[in-house]
Amino acid sequence: MNMKATTVVLAHGAWADESSWGKVVQSLHSKGIKAVTFSLPMTTLAGDVAALDQALASIDGSAVLVGHAYAGAVIGATRSEKVKALVYVAGLAPDEGETVAEVFNRFGHDDKTPALAPDENGRIWLPTEAFESAFAQHATAQEQQDLAAAQRSIAPACITVPVDAPLWKTLPSWYLVAQHDHMIPERTQRFMAERMHAQISAFPVDHLPPVTAPSLVVDVIVDAVRQTSG
């Protein structure tokens, strides 16, 4: 395949939405690389994988999947033959038989990580103040406000179901480690990245580099596209 025949498919994480990829999409398009986003319902993991598969069905040619945070579990669970590479941006990458929650909590968290629990409707929301303190502390005040206003909640069913053998066992993977992440500790990210034998890039960025350091994210994606385009 070649770069023009490859589409980058970007999956947003919990408490974010498609707009979190806006800067990355714009940059990829300026480089002549096709990129699409889609919405995750975040009701069940299987439902999110189905949403990804629907997005993949709409593209021609091959795909490089990019998952932020929770979406790392989603991109690893598809079985689409269009997928040629995986890119994890501070992504969660459970192994076979493991849940998202288990790997998320593997090494504990620091004192800036917010307490997370389902509300009366069974959805987990991020406290508004956490967008400034833990989720996107390097973002502007306006960006933090916009993120909080647009946040998407997640259901426990997305993170408590053991996954099947993930795609990273058979496909090349890239991992951007966010060293100033207060949601998923750097130690946890490195554990996952090393376990999957990913090509690792580490930067002093927060949990949401697609918004706060998009050029670094784009560089990793472009590298994955180039190396898998042959």
C-alpha positions as CSV (number, residue, x, y, z in Angstrom):
1,M,0.0,0.0,0.0
2,N,1.0,3.7,-0.2
3,M,0.3,6.6,2.0
4,K,-2.5,7.9,-0.2
5,A,-4.2,4.6,0.0
6,T,-4.2,4.6,3.7
7,T,-6.8,6.3,6.0
8,V,-6.0,7.2,9.5
9,V,-9.0,6.4,11.7
10,L,-9.0,8.3,15.0
11,A,-10.9,7.0,18.1
12,H,-11.5,9.4,21.0
13,G,-11.3,8.3,24.6
14,A,-13.6,8.6,27.5
15,W,-14.7,12.2,28.6
16,A,-13.7,13.5,25.1
17,D,-15.4,13.5,21.7
18,E,-14.5,13.7,18.1
19,S,-13.5,17.3,18.4
20,S,-10.5,16.3,20.5
21,W,-8.9,15.2,17.2
22,G,-9.5,18.4,15.3
23,K,-6.0,19.8,15.3
24,V,-4.5,16.4,14.4
25,V,-7.0,15.9,11.5
26,Q,-6.2,19.3,10.1
27,S,-2.5,18.6,10.2
28,L,-2.7,15.2,8.7
29,H,-4.9,16.6,5.8
30,S,-2.3,19.3,5.2
31,K,0.2,16.5,4.7
32,G,-2.0,14.7,2.2
33,I,-2.9,12.0,4.6
34,K,-6.6,11.0,4.8
35,A,-8.0,11.0,8.3
36,V,-11.5,10.4,9.8
37,T,-13.1,10.5,13.2
38,F,-16.2,8.8,14.6
39,S,-18.2,8.8,17.7
40,L,-18.0,6.1,20.4
41,P,-21.3,5.5,22.3
42,M,-19.3,4.2,25.3
43,T,-22.1,2.0,26.5
44,T,-20.4,-1.3,26.0
45,L,-17.0,-2.3,24.7
46,A,-18.6,-4.4,22.0
47,G,-20.8,-1.5,21.0
48,D,-17.7,0.7,20.6
49,V,-15.9,-1.9,18.5
50,A,-19.1,-2.1,16.3
51,A,-18.9,1.7,15.9
52,L,-15.2,1.4,14.8
53,D,-16.1,-1.4,12.4
54,Q,-18.8,0.8,10.9
55,A,-16.3,3.6,10.4
56,L,-13.8,1.1,8.8
57,A,-16.5,-0.2,6.4
58,S,-16.9,3.3,5.0
59,I,-13.3,3.7,3.9
60,D,-11.5,2.4,0.9
61,G,-8.1,0.8,1.2
62,S,-6.1,0.2,4.3
63,A,-6.2,1.8,7.7
64,V,-4.0,2.9,10.6
65,L,-6.0,3.1,13.8
66,V,-5.2,5.6,16.5
67,G,-6.7,5.3,19.9
68,H,-6.6,7.8,22.8
69,A,-6.9,6.5,26.3
70,Y,-9.9,4.1,26.6
71,A,-10.0,3.8,22.8
72,G,-6.8,1.9,22.9
73,A,-8.9,-1.1,24.0
74,V,-11.3,-0.4,21.2
75,I,-8.8,-0.3,18.3
76,G,-7.2,-3.5,19.7
77,A,-10.5,-5.4,19.5
78,T,-11.5,-5.0,15.9
79,R,-10.9,-7.9,13.5
80,S,-11.0,-5.8,10.3
81,E,-8.5,-6.9,7.8
82,K,-8.1,-3.3,6.6
83,V,-6.1,-2.5,9.7
84,K,-2.3,-2.4,9.1
85,A,-1.0,-0.7,12.3
86,L,-2.1,0.6,15.7
87,V,-1.1,3.9,17.3
88,Y,-1.8,4.4,21.0
89,V,-1.8,7.9,22.4
90,A,-1.6,7.5,26.2
91,G,-3.8,4.5,25.3
92,L,-5.1,1.6,27.4
93,A,-4.0,-1.7,26.0
94,P,-5.5,-4.7,27.9
95,D,-4.1,-8.1,27.1
96,E,-6.2,-11.2,26.5
97,G,-8.4,-12.0,29.5
98,E,-7.7,-8.6,31.1
99,T,-10.2,-5.7,31.5
100,V,-9.6,-2.0,30.8
101,A,-10.1,-1.3,34.5
102,E,-7.5,-3.8,35.6
103,V,-4.8,-2.3,33.4
104,F,-5.9,1.2,34.2
105,N,-5.4,0.5,37.9
106,R,-2.3,-1.7,37.6
107,F,0.2,0.6,39.3
108,G,-2.2,2.9,41.1
109,H,-2.5,6.7,40.6
110,D,-1.1,10.0,41.9
111,D,-3.0,12.4,44.1
112,K,-4.2,14.5,41.2
113,T,-6.2,11.6,39.6
114,P,-9.9,12.2,40.3
115,A,-12.1,9.8,42.0
116,L,-14.3,8.0,39.4
117,A,-17.6,6.2,40.1
118,P,-20.9,5.7,38.3
119,D,-23.7,8.1,38.9
120,E,-27.3,7.2,39.6
121,N,-27.8,6.5,35.8
122,G,-24.8,4.1,35.7
123,R,-22.5,6.5,33.8
124,I,-19.1,7.7,34.9
125,W,-18.4,11.4,34.4
126,L,-15.2,13.3,35.0
127,P,-15.5,16.1,37.6
128,T,-15.3,19.5,35.9
129,E,-12.3,20.6,37.9
130,A,-10.3,17.5,36.7
131,F,-10.1,18.9,33.2
132,E,-7.8,21.6,34.6
133,S,-5.9,19.5,37.2
134,A,-5.5,16.0,35.6
135,F,-7.1,15.6,32.1
136,A,-5.7,18.5,30.1
137,Q,-3.6,20.7,32.5
138,H,-1.5,22.0,29.6
139,A,-4.6,23.2,27.6
140,T,-5.8,26.8,27.6
141,A,-8.5,27.8,30.1
142,Q,-10.9,28.1,27.2
143,E,-10.0,24.6,25.9
144,Q,-10.5,23.2,29.4
145,Q,-13.9,24.8,29.6
146,D,-14.9,23.5,26.1
147,L,-13.7,20.0,27.0
148,A,-15.7,19.9,30.2
149,A,-18.8,21.2,28.4
150,A,-18.6,18.6,25.6
151,Q,-17.4,15.6,27.7
152,R,-18.8,12.2,27.0
153,S,-19.5,9.8,29.9
154,I,-18.6,6.1,29.9
155,A,-20.4,3.1,31.3
156,P,-18.7,0.5,33.5
157,A,-19.6,-2.2,31.0
158,C,-16.9,-0.7,28.7
159,I,-14.1,-1.3,31.2
160,T,-15.1,-4.4,33.1
161,V,-15.3,-7.0,30.4
162,P,-12.2,-9.2,29.6
163,V,-10.9,-8.7,26.1
164,D,-10.0,-11.3,23.5
165,A,-6.5,-11.5,22.0
166,P,-5.7,-7.9,21.0
167,L,-4.5,-6.9,17.5
168,W,-1.2,-5.6,18.9
169,K,-0.1,-9.2,19.2
170,T,0.0,-9.5,15.5
171,L,0.2,-6.0,14.1
172,P,3.0,-3.3,14.4
173,S,2.2,-0.8,17.1
174,W,3.3,2.7,18.1
175,Y,2.9,4.2,21.5
176,L,3.1,7.9,22.6
177,V,3.8,7.9,26.4
178,A,2.5,11.0,28.1
179,Q,5.0,11.7,30.9
180,H,2.8,14.3,32.7
181,D,-0.3,12.3,32.6
182,H,-2.4,12.3,35.8
183,M,-5.1,10.0,34.5
184,I,-2.9,7.0,33.3
185,P,0.5,7.1,35.0
186,E,3.7,7.0,32.9
187,R,4.6,3.7,34.6
188,T,1.4,2.1,33.4
189,Q,1.8,3.4,29.9
190,R,5.4,2.2,29.6
191,F,4.3,-1.2,30.9
192,M,1.7,-1.6,28.2
193,A,3.9,-0.2,25.5
194,E,6.8,-2.5,26.3
195,R,4.5,-5.5,26.6
196,M,3.2,-4.9,23.1
197,H,6.7,-4.3,21.8
198,A,5.5,-1.0,20.4
199,Q,7.7,1.7,18.9
200,I,7.8,4.1,21.9
201,S,8.0,7.9,21.9
202,A,7.8,9.7,25.3
203,F,7.1,13.4,25.8
204,P,6.4,15.7,28.7
205,V,2.8,16.1,27.8
206,D,-0.5,15.7,29.6
207,H,-3.3,13.1,29.1
208,L,-4.7,14.9,26.1
209,P,-1.8,15.6,23.6
210,P,-4.2,15.6,20.6
211,V,-5.3,18.9,22.0
212,T,-2.3,20.2,23.8
213,A,0.6,18.8,21.7
214,P,-0.9,17.9,18.3
215,S,2.3,18.1,16.3
216,L,3.9,15.4,18.5
217,V,0.9,13.1,17.9
218,V,1.0,13.8,14.2
219,D,4.7,12.9,14.0
220,V,4.0,9.5,15.6
221,I,1.0,8.8,13.3
222,V,2.9,9.8,10.2
223,D,5.8,7.5,11.1
224,A,3.3,4.6,11.5
225,V,1.7,5.4,8.1
226,R,5.1,5.7,6.4
227,Q,6.5,2.5,7.8
228,T,3.4,0.4,7.0
229,S,2.9,1.9,3.6
230,G,5.9,0.1,2.2
